[in-house]
Amino acid sequence: MGHVRIVLGVVVWVASGAAQDPRPVAQPQKAPVAEVVWRYAPTPSYFDEVALHDGALFALDRKGRVHAIDAATGEPRWLGKDPLVCDRVFGITTALHEGTAVVVVGTDKGMFAFRAKDGEKLWFTPIASGVAGPAVAKGLVVAGGADGRVYGFDLGTGEIRWQQDYLEDRPDDPPEFPGASARFEEPARPCAAATDGEMVALSIFDQCRTLAFDAATGKRLWSFRTGGWMYGKPSIGPLFVYVGSQDEHVYAIDKQIGRQQWKVATKARNEGMAAVQDRFVYCGSCDGKLHAVDVAVGRVAWTFPIERFEGRTTALYARPVVVGETVYLGAMEGTVYALDRANGKERWRLRPSPDSELTGDFVTDGERLFVLTQTDDGKGESSVLAIRLP
């Protein structure tokens, strides 16, 4: 039986306990959150780049070592024995050679190759002025040398298979971007190389241009010049190569003939690598915005402004990554953002190391996002962090 209650003049029938629905009331589900699941921060260290292969992370420490880290747990696997010098040109990548995973590292002294399983050195090829970040294609390690040559090293032996000069046709400097001010003591300042498996593209910072080569033969395919210094690694899509310049533009270059397809203006220099996914390219800029550009027409579909930090616009240097329908990006001041890649709406944000800046490009295995931090004005830490993606 139930009983009758009168509430503000309205008759309400209340069921007895025996007649009530015994099923529990569904509680609202909490939205999944991102969280740091492990932190790798030995001291002293100065992490700048990281590569991922088969469940292991390989972190380049500019203090002079490569660190191999278990991607699931953050536990160390090995620490490189060979001292490296990575002050002016450097970079790291991984590749397979005859079934063996290899870690390849460019340094100020030349190119190193280590066995990924245990860190054993496989070969070292000295280059007096050093080599920048490598790319692997057609069984060759291709990288720009600060001596003004691009090299193709045999992945198995380190033997130089080809080399091409890029000083002989160095273009004149654009106004306000003198090459001498952009170089160190070496003749040139190459940036990290990128590949689609057939061609290799790399930017030359002080020459304000991007060069493309046939990976197998070293034949120069094209040269594309912008109006400002160029720092980031090119991003290669199915049709175009995307590059950013300090002339405050992002460019799409036809990768077959090296001709400009379109350019998009930003409000500051562009130094980070872009993420290409389907019909969009996602470009971070030092204007404090992520720009989503329709690659077919060069139209900006949306922009996401990073929250100002301590009253200042914060720069985007790191390459964003796309997982499913989410694009992840990192602001230099230390915040990781997750955005809906269709419209740029923020899904969540996380500051994984409160007093640290973010550095290097993001890497992901689909379940975790791997980010690097660095100290900021003596505070914070140099670390490799794993963020579990919700």
Residue pairs with C-beta under 8 A, 6 or more apart in sequence:
1 16
2 13
2 14
2 15
2 16
2 19
3 14
3 16
4 11
4 12
4 13
4 14
5 11
5 12
5 14
6 12
31 390
32 390
33 348
33 390
34 336
34 338
34 348
34 350
34 369
34 387
34 388
34 389
34 390
35 350
35 387
35 388
36 350
36 352
36 385
36 386
36 387
36 388
37 74
37 368
37 386
37 387
37 388
38 73
38 74
38 385
38 386
39 74
39 353
39 383
39 384
39 385
39 386
40 59
40 67
40 69
40 74
40 76
40 383
40 384
40 385
41 381
41 382
41 383
41 384
42 67
43 381
43 382
44 63
44 382
45 61
45 63
45 67
45 382
45 383
46 61
46 62
46 63
46 374
46 382
47 59
47 60
47 61
47 62
47 67
47 359
47 360
47 372
47 373
47 374
47 382
47 383
47 384
48 60
48 61
48 62
48 86
48 90
48 359
48 360
48 372
49 59
49 60
49 90
49 91
49 92
49 133
49 360
49 361
49 372
50 57
50 58
50 59
50 60
50 92
50 360
50 363
50 370
50 372
50 384
51 57
51 58
51 92
51 93
51 94
51 103
51 363
52 58
52 71
52 94
52 363
52 364
52 365
52 370
53 94
53 101
53 103
53 116
54 101
54 116
55 70
55 71
55 72
55 365
56 68
56 69
56 70
56 71
56 77
56 116
57 68
57 69
57 70
57 71
57 363
57 370
57 384
58 66
58 67
58 68
58 69
58 92
58 94
58 103
58 116
59 66
59 67
59 69
59 372
59 384
60 66
60 84
60 86
60 90
60 91
60 92
60 105
61 67
62 86
62 87
62 90
64 83
64 84
64 85
64 86
65 79
65 80
65 83
65 84
66 79
66 80
66 84
66 92
66 103
66 105
66 114
66 119
67 76
67 79
67 80
67 384
68 76
68 77
68 78
68 79
68 103
68 116
68 119
69 75
69 76
69 77
69 384
70 76
70 77
71 365
71 368
71 370
71 386
72 368
74 384
74 386
78 118
78 119
79 119
80 114
80 119
81 119
81 121
82 112
82 114
82 121
82 124
84 90
84 105
84 107
84 109
84 112
85 107
85 108
85 109
85 130
86 107
86 108
87 108
88 108
88 130
88 146
88 184
88 186
88 189
89 106
89 107
89 108
89 129
89 130
89 131
89 132
89 144
89 145
89 146
89 189
89 190
90 105
90 106
90 107
90 108
90 130
90 132
90 133
91 105
91 106
91 132
91 133
91 134
91 143
91 192
91 193
92 103
92 104
92 105
92 106
92 133
92 134
93 103
93 104
93 133
93 134
93 135
93 136
94 101
94 102
94 103
94 104
94 116
95 101
95 102
95 104
95 136
95 141
95 155
96 102
97 139
97 155
97 156
98 156
100 115
100 116
100 117
101 115
101 116
101 117
102 113
102 114
102 115
102 116
102 122
102 155
103 113
103 114
103 115
103 116
103 119
104 111
104 112
104 113
104 114
104 134
104 136
104 141
104 155
105 111
105 112
105 113
105 114
105 134
106 112
106 130
106 131
106 132
106 133
106 134
106 143
107 130
107 131
108 129
108 130
109 126
109 127
109 130
110 124
110 125
110 126
110 127
110 130
110 131
111 124
111 125
111 127
111 131
111 134
111 141
111 143
111 151
111 153
111 158
112 121
112 123
112 124
113 121
113 122
113 123
113 124
113 141
113 155
113 158
114 120
114 121
114 122
115 121
115 122
122 158
123 157
123 158
124 158
125 153
125 158
125 159
125 160
127 145
127 147
127 151
128 147
129 145
129 146
129 147
129 186
129 187
130 145
130 146
130 186
131 143
131 144
131 145
131 146
131 151
131 190
132 143
132 144
132 145
132 146
132 190
132 191
132 192
132 193
132 202
133 143
133 191
133 192
133 193
133 233
134 141
134 142
134 143
134 192
134 193
135 141
135 142
135 143
135 192
135 193
135 194
135 195
135 200
135 202
135 215
136 142
136 155
136 195
137 195
137 196
137 197
137 198
137 199
137 200
137 215
137 216
138 197
138 198
138 215
138 216
139 154
139 155
139 156
140 152
140 153
140 154
140 155
140 161
140 215
140 216
141 152
141 153
141 154
141 155
142 150
142 151
142 152
142 153
142 193
142 195
142 200
142 213
142 215
143 150
143 151
143 153
143 190
143 193
143 202
144 150
144 151
144 166
144 188
144 190
144 191
144 193
144 202
144 204
145 151
145 163
145 188
145 190
146 184
146 186
146 187
146 188
146 189
146 190
147 186
147 187
147 188
148 165
148 166
148 167
148 187
148 188
149 163
149 164
149 165
149 166
149 167
150 163
150 164
150 166
150 190
150 200
150 202
150 211
150 213
150 218
151 160
151 162
151 163
152 160
152 161
152 162
152 163
152 215
152 218
153 159
153 160
153 161
154 160
154 161
161 218
162 217
162 218
163 218
164 213
164 218
164 219
164 220
166 188
166 204
166 207
166 211
167 187
167 188
169 223
170 179
170 188
170 207
171 207
171 208
171 209
171 225
173 179
173 208
174 208
174 226
174 227
174 228
174 247
176 228
177 208
177 227
177 228
177 229
177 246
177 247
179 206
179 207
179 208
180 206
182 189
182 205
182 206
182 229
183 189
183 206
188 204
188 206
188 207
189 204
189 205
189 206
190 202
190 203
190 204
190 205
191 202
191 203
191 204
191 205
191 230
191 231
191 232
191 233
192 202
192 232
192 233
193 200
193 201
193 202
193 233
194 200
194 201
194 202
194 233
194 234
194 235
194 236
194 273
195 201
195 215
195 236
196 236
196 255
197 215
198 214
198 215
199 212
199 213
199 214
199 215
199 221
199 236
199 255
200 212
200 213
200 215
201 210
201 211
201 212
201 213
201 234
201 236
201 241
201 255
202 210
202 211
202 233
202 234
203 209
203 210
203 211
203 230
203 231
203 232
203 233
203 234
203 243
204 210
204 211
204 230
205 229
205 230
205 231
206 229
207 225
208 225
208 226
208 227
208 228
208 229
208 230
208 245
208 247
209 223
209 224
209 225
209 226
209 230
210 223
210 224
210 226
210 230
210 234
210 241
210 243
210 253
211 220
211 222
211 223
211 224
212 220
212 221
212 222
212 223
212 224
212 241
212 255
212 258
213 219
213 220
213 221
214 221
221 258
222 253
222 257
222 258
223 258
224 241
224 243
224 251
224 253
224 258
224 260
226 243
226 245
226 247
226 249
226 251
227 245
227 247
227 249
228 245
228 246
228 247
228 248
228 269
229 245
229 246
229 269
230 243
230 244
230 245
230 246
231 244
231 246
231 271
232 243
232 244
232 270
232 271
232 272
232 273
232 319
233 273
233 319
234 241
234 242
234 243
234 273
235 241
235 242
235 243
235 273
235 274
235 275
235 276
235 281
235 319
236 242
236 255
236 276
237 255
237 276
237 281
237 295
239 254
239 255
239 261
239 295
240 252
240 253
240 254
240 255
240 261
240 295
241 252
241 253
241 255
242 250
242 251
242 252
242 253
242 274
242 276
242 281
242 283
243 250
243 251
243 253
244 250
244 251
244 269
244 270
244 271
244 272
244 274
244 283
244 285
245 251
245 269
245 270
246 269
246 270
246 271
247 269
248 265
248 266
248 267
248 268
248 269
248 270
249 263
249 264
249 265
249 266
249 270
250 263
250 264
250 266
250 270
250 274
250 281
250 283
250 285
250 291
250 293
251 260
251 262
251 263
252 260
252 261
252 262
252 263
252 281
252 295
252 298
253 259
253 260
253 261
254 260
254 261
261 298
262 297
262 298
263 298
264 283
264 291
264 293
264 298
264 300
266 283
266 285
266 286
266 287
266 289
266 291
267 285
267 287
267 289
268 285
268 286
268 287
268 288
268 313
268 315
269 285
269 286
270 283
270 284
270 285
270 286
271 286
271 315
271 317
272 283
272 284
272 285
272 316
272 317
272 318
272 319
272 361
273 319
273 361
274 281
274 282
274 283
274 284
274 319
274 320
275 281
275 282
275 319
275 320
275 321
275 322
275 327
276 282
276 295
277 322
277 327
277 341
279 294
279 295
279 296
280 292
280 293
280 294
280 295
280 301
280 341
281 292
281 293
281 295
282 290
282 291
282 292
282 293
282 320
282 322
282 327
282 329
282 341
283 290
283 291
283 293
284 290
284 291
284 316
284 317
284 318
284 319
284 320
284 329
285 291
285 315
285 316
286 313
286 315
286 316
286 317
287 313
288 305
288 306
288 308
288 313
288 314
288 315
288 316
288 331
289 303
289 304
289 305
289 306
289 316
290 303
290 304
290 306
290 316
290 320
290 327
290 329
290 339
290 344
291 300
291 303
292 300
292 301
292 302
292 303
292 304
292 327
292 341
292 344
293 299
293 300
293 301
294 300
294 301
302 343
302 344
303 344
304 329
304 337
304 339
304 344
304 346
306 313
306 314
306 316
306 331
306 335
306 337
307 314
307 335
308 314
309 331
309 333
309 335
310 333
314 331
314 332
314 333
315 331
315 332
316 329
316 330
316 331
316 332
317 332
317 359
318 329
318 330
318 332
318 358
318 359
318 360
318 361
318 362
318 371
319 361
319 362
320 327
320 328
320 329
320 330
320 362
321 327
321 328
321 362
321 363
321 364
321 369
322 328
322 341
323 364
323 366
323 369
323 389
325 340
325 341
325 342
326 338
326 339
326 340
326 341
326 347
326 389
327 338
327 339
327 341
328 336
328 337
328 338
328 339
328 362
328 364
328 369
328 389
329 336
329 337
329 339
329 362
330 336
330 337
330 358
330 362
330 371
331 337
331 358
332 357
332 358
332 359
333 357
333 358
334 351
334 352
334 353
334 354
334 355
334 356
334 357
334 358
334 373
334 376
334 380
335 349
335 350
335 351
335 358
336 349
336 350
336 351
336 352
336 358
336 369
336 371
336 387
337 346
337 348
337 349
338 346
338 347
338 348
338 349
339 345
339 346
339 347
340 346
340 347
348 390
350 387
352 371
352 373
352 385
352 387
353 373
353 380
353 381
353 383
353 385
354 380
355 376
355 379
355 380
355 381
356 373
356 374
356 375
356 376
356 379
356 380
356 381
356 382
356 383
357 373
357 374
357 375
357 376
357 380
358 371
358 372
358 373
358 374
359 372
359 373
359 374
360 371
360 372
362 369
362 370
362 371
363 369
363 370
364 370
364 389
366 389
367 388
367 389
368 386
368 387
368 388
368 389
369 386
369 387
369 389
370 384
370 385
370 386
370 387
371 384
371 385
371 387
372 382
372 383
372 384
372 385
373 380
373 381
373 382
373 383
373 385
374 380
374 382
375 381
375 382
